[in-house]
Structures are given as structure tokens and as C-alpha cells.
């Protein structure tokens, strides 16, 4: 078995230091669609370095963008885990934001395997990372769920159930986020150079009609829609966001985000209206401040 849960869970955290500049932040925002209608609204808070705001989901790519140069893509080899990358799927992502992320800065990121769940035909590895600035002030905590095909059946904890009933009423808000045909080509410059998002022949070999958009791009697009549409454009009001990646999106399609609000908690469902509201993000929620 390529996963030894006892070794993985007992391993010491790995620590790395990352840095970023305002150019990385600007690229991230542009890759999510900021400034798309620059003739009517250049969205300068997202697209111009003066008074630049930072969408907190930038945490997902901090230290991987243009300022990092040519760096090796993160793998799935760590104590107790050695999996062929072709057998894994990024199944879910969550971030909790402790402080505003500066437009340029550095952070130390400590990462560990926090959970290993046995799903029978697959295993789910939960990677938890905590980032702090160089003065040890916390910035964000992330939890990434990795679905590893063929690695289950070891008799471990199955983890939380998959069922989650949605709200039994119409959404309080519906937010529409169109994407462009070239959006994946731009988003990949944040650090994920997987050819699945660029090369039509590679995408076809993987079973897709054309390259697909990164799941983390959909994640960021939905976060931006929440900030712009519900939080007055103030990214510091987004305290956390968590999703599961439920389906693919082709660049050029639209993300429809339905939002149910209960106090400071938002329940979310993201779908593609061009394909009869096929799911894009599920089991999704956010916490907001104020």
C-alpha cells in the first residue's frame, strides 16, 4: 500500500518559507476575471497596485506565482505517502483567514497530514497547512482533501459522511460569474502548470472534450463573487471558505453561485447554468465578519 496512515499521521510537519509580490497578487486577481470589463469598471482595488486589496483565497497560490520562477510542482511524496499523481484528485479545499494578507510579503508554512480516511475503493488524505508571517503572526490555515484512487480498504476511519441536505428554501442571493475561453491559460501562471488546463490533446486523453478550468480557479472566482456581491468589496470580511470540487467547468462557461445566509454563515452551491446547472462546487460554506 502506498499510504501508511500511522507513519503519515505521526510524521513531523514540513516547513517551507514562501514570498510573494504585488505582481503575484495582481496576476491572481486577473486570472479570476478581475478587470474583465475594464472599459466600464477597471476594478482598481483588484487590478492596480495603488491601494491594492488582496482576495484572501490568494493563500492557495502564495509563493507559487511569477515571482517564484520555475519551481517544481508540489508532489504527493511525504512520510507514509507515496502515490502516483495520476491516481489522485483534488477533492476539496478550505481556508480560515486569521489576518489580512499583505500585497507583498513572506510566510512560513507548516504542513502535515491531519487525517487519512478509508473510503473503501479510495483513501482521502487531509493535508493541513498553517501560515504565519516572519514575526510568527498567523495568516491562514488551510485543509486540502486529496482523493487517492485504489488506496482504500485498510480498515481505517471512513471520515465524515457524504450526504448534506441543502436548504429547503430559495436562495437569498444568486451570483453569476462568467469565465472566458482563455481563463485557464492565465490561471495556470499562478503555479499549476498541469497540461490538463492548456493542451487539448492531453485533455482528450484524460477524457475531456477540451482543457478544463482549475478547481482552485472556481474556488477563487466564487470567493470574489461573495466579496464583491455581498461583502461590499471588503476582502477582510471573508473569514473562511470551504468547498468540495463536485464537477468540472470549461473556460467560457458561467458559474452560478446560490447563497443562503444564516447570520454570519453562508451556505453555497455553485453550478454551471449552460449545462442545466451541473454541479461545480458542493458541500460549500463560508463564514463572514460583520
C-alpha positions in Angstrom: 0.0 0.0 0.0 1.3 3.4 -1.0 -0.2 5.0 2.2 0.8 4.0 5.7 -1.6 6.0 7.9 0.3 5.5 11.1 3.5 6.8 9.6 1.8 9.7 7.8 -0.1 10.9 10.9 3.0 10.6 13.1 5.4 12.4 10.8 6.8 15.8 11.8 5.4 18.8 9.9 7.3 20.0 6.9 8.1 23.8 7.0 8.9 26.0 4.0 9.2 29.7 3.5 7.4 31.5 0.7 7.4 35.0 -0.6 5.2 37.0 -3.0 4.9 40.5 -4.5 2.1 42.7 -5.7 2.6 41.3 -9.2 1.6 37.8 -8.0 -1.5 39.3 -6.4 -2.4 41.3 -9.5 -2.0 38.2 -11.7 -4.1 36.1 -9.3 -6.9 38.6 -9.4 -6.8 39.0 -13.2 -6.8 35.2 -13.6 -10.1 35.2 -11.7 -11.7 37.7 -14.1 -11.0 41.0 -12.3 -11.0 43.9 -14.8 -12.7 41.9 -17.5 -14.9 44.9 -18.2 -12.2 47.5 -17.8 -13.9 50.0 -20.2 -16.8 50.2 -17.7 -15.2 49.2 -14.4 -11.4 48.5 -14.2 -11.9 47.2 -10.6 -8.8 49.1 -9.5 -9.0 47.7 -5.9 -8.2 44.3 -7.5 -6.2 45.3 -10.6 -4.0 48.3 -9.7 -1.1 48.3 -7.2 -2.1 51.6 -5.5 -4.4 50.7 -2.6 -4.4 47.1 -3.7 -6.7 44.7 -1.8 -5.8 41.0 -1.6 -8.5 38.4 -2.1 -7.8 36.0 0.8 -8.0 32.9 -1.3 -4.7 34.1 -2.8 -3.4 32.0 0.1 -4.0 29.0 -2.2 -1.2 30.1 -4.6 1.0 32.3 -2.4 4.7 31.6 -3.2 3.9 29.7 -6.4 3.4 32.5 -8.9 5.5 34.6 -11.3 7.9 35.8 -8.5 8.8 32.2 -7.6 10.4 31.5 -11.0 10.4 27.9 -12.4 9.8 25.7 -9.4 8.9 22.1 -9.2 5.2 21.4 -8.8 4.3 20.0 -5.4 4.1 16.2 -5.3 2.4 13.7 -3.1 5.6 12.1 -1.6 5.9 12.5 2.1 6.5 10.2 5.1 3.9 7.4 4.8 2.5 8.7 1.4 3.9 7.8 -2.0 1.2 8.0 -4.6 1.3 8.2 -8.4 0.0 11.7 -9.3 -2.2 10.2 -12.0 -4.2 8.4 -9.2 -5.1 11.5 -7.2 -7.7 14.1 -7.3 -8.0 17.4 -5.5 -11.4 16.7 -3.9 -11.9 19.7 -1.5 -10.3 22.9 -0.2 -10.9 25.0 2.9 -9.2 28.1 4.3 -9.6 30.1 7.5 -8.2 33.6 7.3 -6.7 35.0 10.5 -5.4 38.3 9.3 -5.4 40.3 6.0 -2.8 39.0 3.6 -0.4 41.8 2.7 0.1 42.7 -1.0 3.7 41.6 -0.7 5.3 39.6 2.0 6.7 36.3 3.2 5.4 33.5 5.3 6.4 30.2 6.9 4.1 27.4 6.1 4.0 24.3 8.2 2.2 21.3 6.6 1.2 17.9 7.9 -1.1 15.0 7.2 -4.0 15.7 9.6 -6.4 12.9 8.6 -6.4 9.7 6.5 -9.9 8.4 5.7 -10.8 5.0 4.3 -13.4 5.3 1.6 -13.2 1.6 0.5 -12.1 1.9 -3.1 -10.1 5.1 -2.3 -8.4 6.9 0.5 -8.8 10.6 1.4 -5.7 12.4 2.7 -6.3 15.7 4.5 -3.3 18.0 4.4 -3.4 20.8 6.9 -1.1 23.8 6.5 -0.7 26.8 8.8 0.9 30.0 7.6 2.4 32.8 9.7 4.4 35.8 8.8 8.1 36.1 9.7 7.1 37.6 13.1 5.1 34.4 13.8 1.7 36.2 13.4 -0.8 33.7 12.0 -2.1 34.5 8.5 -4.2 31.5 7.4 -4.9 27.8 7.9 -5.8 25.5 5.0 -7.1 22.0 4.7 -6.8 20.2 1.4 -8.6 16.9 0.7 -6.8 14.6 -1.7 -8.8 11.6 -3.2 -6.4 8.7 -3.9 -8.0 6.1 -6.1 -7.3 2.4 -5.2 -5.7 3.3 -1.8 -8.7 2.5 0.5 -9.7 -0.8 2.1 -7.2 -0.6 5.0 -9.9 -0.6 7.7 -9.5 3.0 8.8 -11.9 5.7 9.8 -14.2 6.5 6.9 -14.4 10.2 7.8 -17.5 12.3 7.6 -20.4 11.2 5.5 -21.0 12.5 2.0 -24.7 13.4 2.5 -25.5 17.0 3.3 -29.1 18.2 2.8 -29.3 21.7 1.2 -31.6 24.5 2.5 -35.2 23.9 1.8 -36.0 27.4 0.5 -35.0 29.6 -2.4 -31.5 31.1 -2.1 -31.2 34.6 -0.7 -28.8 35.6 -3.4 -27.7 34.3 -6.8 -24.3 35.5 -8.2 -23.3 35.0 -11.8 -19.6 34.8 -12.7 -18.8 34.4 -16.4 -15.4 33.0 -17.4 -13.5 33.5 -20.6 -12.2 30.8 -23.1 -8.6 31.7 -22.2 -9.0 31.9 -18.4 -7.3 28.6 -17.6 -4.2 29.7 -19.6 -4.0 32.7 -17.4 -4.8 31.0 -14.1 -2.1 28.3 -14.6 0.6 31.1 -14.3 -0.2 31.1 -10.6 1.8 27.9 -10.4 -0.3 24.9 -11.5 1.1 24.1 -15.0 -0.8 20.8 -15.4 -1.3 20.4 -19.2 -4.9 19.3 -18.5 -5.7 23.0 -18.3 -3.9 24.0 -21.6 -3.3 21.2 -24.0 -6.3 19.9 -26.0 -4.7 16.5 -26.8 -3.7 15.9 -23.1 -7.3 16.8 -22.1 -8.7 14.5 -24.7 -6.5 11.6 -23.4 -7.9 12.3 -19.9 -11.5 12.1 -21.3 -12.4 15.8 -21.7 -13.5 17.5 -24.8 -11.2 20.4 -24.2 -9.0 21.7 -21.4 -10.8 22.4 -18.1 -10.6 25.2 -15.6 -8.6 24.6 -12.4 -10.8 23.7 -9.4 -8.9 26.4 -7.4 -9.8 28.9 -10.0 -13.5 28.2 -9.5 -12.9 28.4 -5.7 -11.3 31.9 -6.1 -14.0 33.0 -8.5 -16.7 32.2 -6.1 -14.8 33.9 -3.2 -14.5 37.0 -5.3 -18.2 36.9 -6.2 -19.0 36.8 -2.5 -16.7 39.7 -1.6 -18.0 41.8 -4.5 -21.6 40.9 -4.3 -22.3 40.5 -0.6 -19.4 42.0 1.4 -19.2 45.4 0.0 -15.9 44.7 -1.8 -14.1 44.2 1.6 -12.0 41.1 1.5 -11.2 41.3 5.2 -14.9 40.3 5.9 -14.4 36.8 4.5 -13.3 34.8 7.5 -13.4 31.3 5.9 -14.5 29.3 2.9 -14.7 25.6 2.4 -15.8 23.6 -0.7 -15.8 20.2 -2.4 -15.0 20.1 -6.1 -18.1 18.4 -7.5 -17.6 18.8 -11.2 -15.6 20.4 -14.0 -16.0 23.8 -15.7 -14.9 24.5 -19.2 -13.4 28.0 -19.7 -16.0 30.2 -21.2 -18.8 28.8 -19.1 -20.5 30.6 -16.2 -20.5 29.8 -12.5 -23.9 30.4 -10.8 -23.4 30.7 -7.0 -26.6 30.3 -4.9 -26.2 31.7 -1.4 -28.3 31.0 1.7 -27.4 33.2 4.7 -27.9 32.3 8.3 -26.3 35.0 10.4 -22.6 35.1 9.7 -22.7 31.7 7.9 -23.3 31.3 4.2 -24.3 28.0 2.6 -23.2 27.9 -1.1 -23.9 25.8 -4.2 -22.0 26.6 -7.4 -23.3 25.2 -10.7 -22.9 25.7 -14.5 -26.1 27.2 -16.0 -25.0 26.4 -19.6 -25.2 22.7 -18.6 -28.5 22.5 -16.8 -26.9 23.6 -13.5 -24.4 20.8 -13.5 -22.6 20.9 -10.1 -19.2 22.7 -9.8 -18.8 23.2 -6.1 -20.8 21.4 -3.4 -20.7 21.0 0.4 -19.7 24.6 0.4 -19.9 27.3 3.1 -18.3 30.5 4.2 -18.1 32.5 7.4 -18.2 36.3 7.2 -17.4 39.1 9.6 -19.9 41.8 10.2 
